[in-house]
């Protein structure tokens, strides 16, 4: 499975999200400054709310731009196969074997999911979920090796009843 294909899918997703968010920020700015938004009473807060929305959307635009920059700068050295889980690793847990589920440790865009078809493996479709090293799962995986037991701390509670094991690292 080619990690660069995953990065390209993430970059395409981020580019689409950036365009949609820019449009939303622009529309919110227009709504905040529109003549129709002028307050008629002290309780009329349409312009204020639109201003907050425009500010939030503008911050989101900057976050997406930062994520794009991080992925564009992703060092090919970080994509090398390793025996230890690190930034740039593709990890498969035993519970994900049956459904071809993999976790890709990336600097941002945690939660993004995509499918990658591998020609090497007879056109097998792998399900990829991007996680960051700062997520609970990322923290549980970083610096682990194949066959290590992985348990999650969720809200300070250790998930030892249902541990998983690292099956493969790429």
Backbone as CSV, one residue per row, in Angstrom:
resi,resn,N_x,N_y,N_z,CA_x,CA_y,CA_z,C_x,C_y,C_z
1,UNK,0.852,-1.170,0.000,0.000,0.000,0.000,0.900,1.237,0.000
2,UNK,0.602,2.179,-0.852,1.430,3.356,-1.013,0.918,4.495,-0.116
3,UNK,1.745,4.925,0.820,1.362,5.993,1.752,1.155,7.319,1.026
4,UNK,1.874,7.500,-0.071,1.707,8.755,-0.828,0.303,8.854,-1.419
5,UNK,-0.311,7.713,-1.739,-1.697,7.726,-2.220,-2.637,8.216,-1.115
6,UNK,-2.357,7.805,0.108,-3.176,8.251,1.244,-3.024,9.756,1.419
7,UNK,-1.790,10.229,1.355,-1.535,11.669,1.514,-2.241,12.454,0.418
8,UNK,-2.221,11.938,-0.816,-2.909,12.627,-1.911,-4.416,12.701,-1.653
9,UNK,-4.993,11.618,-1.134,-6.433,11.637,-0.819,-6.736,12.646,0.287
10,UNK,-5.875,12.706,1.292,-6.073,13.669,2.380,-5.952,15.087,1.833
11,UNK,-4.948,15.338,1.006,-4.773,16.677,0.425,-5.963,17.076,-0.442
12,UNK,-6.500,16.132,-1.209,-7.682,16.434,-2.028,-8.872,16.783,-1.143
13,UNK,-9.058,16.018,-0.081,-10.139,16.289,0.873,-9.960,17.668,1.505
14,UNK,-8.735,17.976,1.929,-8.473,19.268,2.563,-8.691,20.421,1.585
15,UNK,-8.303,20.237,0.332,-8.520,21.276,-0.686,-10.008,21.539,-0.886
16,UNK,-10.788,20.465,-0.950,-12.242,20.627,-1.094,-12.843,21.311,0.124
17,UNK,-12.378,20.901,1.301,-12.880,21.494,2.541,-12.489,22.976,2.632
18,UNK,-11.282,23.298,2.166,-10.819,24.684,2.177,-11.714,25.560,1.310
19,UNK,-12.031,25.100,0.120,-12.884,25.896,-0.776,-14.279,26.093,-0.177
20,UNK,-14.842,25.046,0.388,-16.177,25.151,0.996,-16.148,26.094,2.198
21,UNK,-15.100,26.038,2.989,-15.001,26.875,4.183,-14.753,28.331,3.809
22,UNK,-13.948,28.561,2.769,-13.751,29.939,2.288,-15.073,30.554,1.843
23,UNK,-15.869,29.774,1.134,-17.171,30.253,0.681,-18.082,30.547,1.870
24,UNK,-18.083,29.657,2.856,-18.906,29.871,4.050,-18.451,31.111,4.806
25,UNK,-17.135,31.327,4.903,-16.608,32.512,5.588,-17.013,33.776,4.835
26,UNK,-16.909,33.731,3.520,-17.301,34.885,2.704,-18.786,35.205,2.877
27,UNK,-19.628,34.169,2.822,-21.066,34.384,2.981,-21.416,34.902,4.377
28,UNK,-20.734,34.396,5.389,-20.985,34.872,6.753,-20.546,36.330,6.892
29,UNK,-19.440,36.692,6.253,-18.979,38.086,6.283,-20.000,38.998,5.597
30,UNK,-20.496,38.551,4.452,-21.523,39.332,3.749,-22.768,39.504,4.613
31,UNK,-23.179,38.450,5.284,-24.360,38.523,6.149,-24.127,39.480,7.308
32,UNK,-22.916,39.514,7.833,-22.610,40.384,8.975,-22.608,41.852,8.582
33,UNK,-22.270,42.131,7.328,-22.154,43.530,6.893,-23.332,43.984,6.019
34,UNK,-24.284,43.118,5.797,-25.434,43.436,4.950,-26.342,44.460,5.628
35,UNK,-26.954,45.322,4.829,-27.885,46.327,5.359,-29.068,45.675,6.081
36,UNK,-29.457,44.502,5.649,-30.583,43.795,6.268,-30.247,43.307,7.677
37,UNK,-28.955,43.282,8.005,-28.531,42.770,9.309,-28.453,43.847,10.385
38,UNK,-28.709,45.087,10.013,-28.647,46.179,10.996,-29.689,45.933,12.081
39,UNK,-29.257,46.062,13.316,-30.140,45.792,14.454,-31.279,46.808,14.507
40,UNK,-32.497,46.301,14.661,-33.663,47.167,14.781,-34.006,47.435,16.240
41,UNK,-33.604,46.498,17.116,-33.806,46.670,18.551,-32.542,46.204,19.260
42,UNK,-32.493,46.457,20.567,-31.314,46.014,21.319,-31.227,44.498,21.415
43,UNK,-32.306,43.819,21.116,-32.327,42.355,21.193,-32.051,41.682,19.844
44,UNK,-31.926,42.476,18.807,-31.668,41.949,17.468,-30.158,41.708,17.323
45,UNK,-29.770,40.466,17.287,-28.338,40.118,17.291,-27.882,39.403,16.014
46,UNK,-28.639,39.537,14.947,-28.307,38.827,13.710,-26.911,39.200,13.216
47,UNK,-26.586,40.490,13.178,-25.285,40.928,12.676,-24.158,40.441,13.579
48,UNK,-24.382,40.481,14.891,-23.356,40.027,15.835,-23.097,38.538,15.648
49,UNK,-24.181,37.761,15.536,-24.032,36.312,15.351,-23.337,35.997,14.034
50,UNK,-23.684,36.715,12.977,-23.040,36.497,11.681,-21.561,36.867,11.754
51,UNK,-21.227,37.890,12.518,-19.827,38.277,12.703,-19.030,37.188,13.405
52,UNK,-19.625,36.618,14.462,-18.954,35.497,15.153,-18.764,34.305,14.221
53,UNK,-19.788,34.032,13.425,-19.697,32.925,12.472,-18.599,33.184,11.441
54,UNK,-18.533,34.421,10.930,-17.498,34.768,9.953,-16.110,34.614,10.565
55,UNK,-15.950,35.029,11.824,-14.658,34.891,12.495,-14.283,33.419,12.666
56,UNK,-15.237,32.603,13.086,-14.985,31.178,13.254,-14.626,30.492,11.943
57,UNK,-15.335,30.855,10.886,-15.049,30.265,9.572,-13.668,30.695,9.073
58,UNK,-13.292,31.934,9.341,-11.970,32.418,8.930,-10.865,31.679,9.676
59,UNK,-11.088,31.415,10.962,-10.106,30.633,11.731,-10.010,29.217,11.176
60,UNK,-11.126,28.648,10.793,-11.123,27.292,10.222,-10.358,27.266,8.900
61,UNK,-10.489,28.317,8.092,-9.727,28.411,6.844,-8.235,28.343,7.141
62,UNK,-7.787,29.076,8.158,-6.366,29.066,8.524,-5.924,27.694,9.028
63,UNK,-6.777,27.018,9.792,-6.450,25.673,10.272,-6.279,24.698,9.109
64,UNK,-7.163,24.791,8.138,-7.087,23.896,6.977,-5.824,24.194,6.170
65,UNK,-5.509,25.478,5.992,-4.284,25.841,5.275,-3.056,25.272,5.991
66,UNK,-3.071,25.331,7.315,-1.959,24.786,8.106,-1.858,23.265,7.907
67,UNK,-3.001,22.577,7.901,-3.004,21.128,7.681,-2.456,20.778,6.304
68,UNK,-2.850,21.535,5.304,-2.345,21.304,3.942,-0.832,21.468,3.923
69,UNK,-0.347,22.509,4.573,1.097,22.750,4.620,1.825,21.581,5.300
70,UNK,1.262,21.070,6.406,1.876,19.939,7.110,1.971,18.711,6.206
71,UNK,0.914,18.430,5.457,0.930,17.261,4.574,1.858,17.467,3.384
72,UNK,1.917,18.684,2.869,2.823,18.940,1.751,4.284,18.820,2.186
73,UNK,4.558,19.088,3.454,5.928,19.006,3.964,6.247,17.631,4.557
74,UNK,5.290,16.724,4.500,5.514,15.399,5.067,6.761,14.808,4.439
75,UNK,7.755,14.566,5.230,9.047,14.083,4.777,8.936,12.617,4.340
76,UNK,9.519,12.311,3.191,9.457,10.925,2.717,10.173,9.988,3.679
77,UNK,11.121,10.513,4.445,11.800,9.702,5.444,10.808,9.218,6.506
78,UNK,9.825,10.069,6.837,8.817,9.697,7.818,7.891,8.604,7.287
79,UNK,7.915,8.383,5.978,7.038,7.388,5.371,7.709,6.027,5.226
80,UNK,8.973,5.947,5.581,9.699,4.678,5.505,9.099,3.670,6.481
81,UNK,9.117,2.413,6.084,8.648,1.354,6.971,9.585,1.248,8.170
82,UNK,9.003,0.994,9.322,9.781,0.903,10.549,9.190,-0.208,11.404
83,UNK,9.970,-0.698,12.328,9.448,-1.728,13.220,8.734,-1.121,14.419
84,UNK,8.839,0.203,14.562,8.203,0.912,15.668,7.198,1.911,15.106
85,UNK,6.039,2.026,15.734,5.017,2.963,15.285,5.493,4.394,15.538
86,UNK,5.399,5.228,14.493,5.798,6.630,14.569,4.937,7.435,13.594
87,UNK,5.157,8.736,13.562,4.475,9.582,12.598,4.774,9.057,11.199
88,UNK,3.747,8.852,10.390,3.910,8.308,9.044,3.704,6.810,8.949
89,UNK,3.464,6.153,10.092,3.263,4.694,10.082,1.839,4.337,9.684
90,UNK,1.732,3.216,9.010,0.448,2.565,8.759,0.394,1.389,9.717
91,UNK,-0.649,1.320,10.522,-0.730,0.293,11.554,-2.021,-0.488,11.384
92,UNK,-1.906,-1.797,11.487,-3.099,-2.641,11.480,-3.174,-3.380,12.808
93,UNK,-4.310,-3.241,13.469,-4.546,-3.971,14.707,-5.207,-5.298,14.366
94,UNK,-5.088,-6.279,15.253,-5.667,-7.597,14.988,-7.162,-7.518,14.707
95,UNK,-7.857,-6.633,15.419,-9.309,-6.517,15.210,-9.656,-5.914,13.850
96,UNK,-8.672,-5.338,13.156,-8.927,-4.739,11.852,-8.549,-5.618,10.682
97,UNK,-8.008,-6.794,10.954,-7.534,-7.677,9.876,-8.678,-8.098,8.964
98,UNK,-9.750,-8.558,9.547,-10.868,-9.105,8.770,-11.435,-8.099,7.771
99,UNK,-11.508,-6.816,8.162,-12.092,-5.792,7.293,-11.044,-4.951,6.573
100,UNK,-9.769,-5.384,6.624,-8.680,-4.635,5.978,-8.620,-3.188,6.460
101,UNK,-8.729,-2.994,7.769,-8.705,-1.653,8.350,-7.294,-1.314,8.822
102,UNK,-6.845,-0.120,8.459,-5.520,0.374,8.815,-5.647,1.756,9.434
103,UNK,-4.701,2.113,10.286,-4.620,3.444,10.873,-3.364,4.113,10.334
104,UNK,-3.511,5.344,9.840,-2.375,6.098,9.325,-2.082,7.220,10.304
105,UNK,-0.874,7.219,10.885,-0.490,8.230,11.862,0.007,9.462,11.104
106,UNK,-0.730,10.560,11.203,-0.423,11.768,10.439,-0.390,12.995,11.363
107,UNK,0.197,14.095,10.884,0.322,15.280,11.734,-0.997,16.014,11.979
108,UNK,-1.987,15.796,11.139,-3.295,16.447,11.312,-4.354,15.664,10.542
109,UNK,-5.555,16.170,10.509,-6.687,15.576,9.782,-7.159,14.264,10.390
110,UNK,-7.008,14.132,11.701,-7.506,12.946,12.389,-8.990,12.751,12.147
111,UNK,-9.381,11.516,11.906,-10.783,11.191,11.652,-11.108,11.026,10.182
112,UNK,-10.239,11.525,9.302,-10.481,11.368,7.864,-10.391,9.892,7.507
113,UNK,-11.334,9.431,6.694,-11.351,8.030,6.260,-11.371,7.962,4.744
114,UNK,-10.670,6.950,4.219,-10.684,6.738,2.776,-10.404,5.271,2.486
115,UNK,-10.623,4.877,1.265,-10.316,3.524,0.803,-9.161,3.615,-0.191
116,UNK,-8.213,2.712,-0.067,-7.088,2.628,-0.992,-7.067,1.215,-1.556
117,UNK,-7.078,1.117,-2.875,-7.022,-0.190,-3.529,-5.574,-0.488,-3.872
118,UNK,-5.122,-1.660,-3.460,-3.734,-2.066,-3.665,-3.644,-3.047,-4.819
119,UNK,-2.960,-2.624,-5.885,-2.774,-3.510,-7.037,-1.861,-4.684,-6.678
120,UNK,-0.920,-4.451,-5.755,-0.007,-5.515,-5.322,-0.765,-6.685,-4.709
121,UNK,-1.847,-6.377,-4.010,-2.613,-7.392,-3.280,-3.906,-7.766,-4.001
122,UNK,-3.808,-7.986,-5.315,-4.968,-8.405,-6.122,-6.147,-7.457,-5.992
123,UNK,-5.872,-6.158,-6.068,-6.899,-5.116,-5.997,-7.711,-5.156,-4.707
124,UNK,-7.064,-5.509,-3.633,-7.680,-5.525,-2.309,-7.901,-4.088,-1.852
125,UNK,-9.103,-3.797,-1.354,-9.402,-2.459,-0.861,-9.143,-2.400,0.636
126,UNK,-8.290,-1.461,1.019,-7.962,-1.246,2.422,-8.674,0.000,2.918
127,UNK,-9.235,-0.084,4.104,-9.930,1.046,4.719,-8.941,1.768,5.625
128,UNK,-8.707,3.035,5.336,-7.712,3.822,6.059,-8.428,4.859,6.925
129,UNK,-8.007,4.957,8.174,-8.464,6.022,9.060,-7.234,6.791,9.510
130,UNK,-7.260,8.098,9.323,-6.150,8.940,9.740,-6.325,9.266,11.224
131,UNK,-5.249,9.081,11.978,-5.245,9.488,13.386,-3.987,10.315,13.626
132,UNK,-4.021,11.128,14.666,-2.852,11.929,15.009,-2.171,11.340,16.242
133,UNK,-0.914,11.665,16.448,-0.218,11.163,17.636,-0.812,11.700,18.943
134,UNK,-1.613,12.760,18.840,-2.195,13.389,20.030,-3.542,12.783,20.426
135,UNK,-4.112,11.965,19.552,-5.385,11.319,19.857,-5.148,10.189,20.854
136,UNK,-6.178,9.749,21.565,-5.989,8.630,22.494,-5.417,7.382,21.807
137,UNK,-5.919,7.065,20.619,-5.405,5.900,19.896,-3.964,6.140,19.460
138,UNK,-3.652,7.333,18.975,-2.298,7.657,18.570,-1.320,7.550,19.731
139,UNK,-1.725,8.062,20.880,-0.868,7.975,22.071,-0.644,6.524,22.483
140,UNK,-1.669,5.695,22.306,-1.536,4.282,22.677,-0.622,3.527,21.711
141,UNK,-0.515,3.998,20.471,0.256,3.279,19.461,1.714,3.737,19.318
142,UNK,1.968,5.015,19.522,3.310,5.556,19.289,4.357,4.762,20.087
143,UNK,5.449,4.448,19.413,6.601,3.710,19.960,6.302,2.246,20.281
144,UNK,5.185,1.722,19.791,4.872,0.297,19.980,5.412,-0.498,18.805
145,UNK,5.419,-1.820,18.969,5.910,-2.718,17.929,4.881,-3.807,17.652
146,UNK,5.119,-4.580,16.587,4.230,-5.688,16.230,4.105,-6.625,17.430
147,UNK,2.908,-7.107,17.660,2.526,-8.010,18.750,2.406,-7.324,20.108
148,UNK,2.664,-6.019,20.196,2.448,-5.306,21.457,0.952,-5.189,21.730
149,UNK,0.604,-5.260,23.000,-0.788,-5.074,23.410,-1.078,-3.582,23.458
150,UNK,-2.251,-3.219,22.965,-2.662,-1.815,22.950,-3.947,-1.677,23.749
151,UNK,-3.920,-0.809,24.731,-5.129,-0.483,25.484,-5.291,1.029,25.458
152,UNK,-6.528,1.464,25.528,-6.821,2.892,25.463,-7.205,3.432,26.826
153,UNK,-6.791,4.663,27.070,-7.278,5.409,28.218,-8.371,6.328,27.701
154,UNK,-9.597,6.070,28.108,-10.712,6.909,27.686,-11.296,7.547,28.934
155,UNK,-11.221,8.868,28.993,-11.650,9.634,30.156,-10.994,9.099,31.424
156,UNK,-9.696,8.791,31.312,-8.928,8.342,32.461,-9.147,6.900,32.864
157,UNK,-9.983,6.180,32.113,-10.269,4.787,32.434,-9.545,3.900,31.436
158,UNK,-8.793,2.926,31.928,-8.040,2.019,31.073,-8.958,0.932,30.524
159,UNK,-8.888,0.708,29.232,-9.742,-0.248,28.540,-9.089,-1.642,28.525
160,UNK,-8.748,-2.191,29.689,-8.039,-3.467,29.729,-8.942,-4.668,29.489
161,UNK,-10.244,-4.496,29.563,-11.158,-5.616,29.325,-11.101,-6.086,27.884
162,UNK,-10.775,-5.176,26.986,-10.826,-5.488,25.564,-9.554,-4.981,24.863
163,UNK,-8.372,-5.523,25.214,-7.143,-5.047,24.581,-7.062,-5.518,23.136
164,UNK,-6.227,-4.854,22.360,-5.984,-5.254,20.982,-4.475,-5.419,20.828
165,UNK,-4.063,-5.994,19.737,-2.643,-6.227,19.500,-2.282,-5.699,18.134
166,UNK,-1.086,-5.158,18.005,-0.610,-4.656,16.723,-0.260,-5.849,15.835
167,UNK,-0.892,-5.905,14.680,-0.667,-6.991,13.741,0.441,-6.659,12.754
168,UNK,0.433,-5.418,12.232,1.413,-5.046,11.206,1.705,-3.554,11.275
169,UNK,2.927,-3.214,10.915,3.349,-1.818,10.807,4.005,-1.661,9.441
170,UNK,3.617,-0.627,8.743,4.202,-0.381,7.424,4.688,1.046,7.372
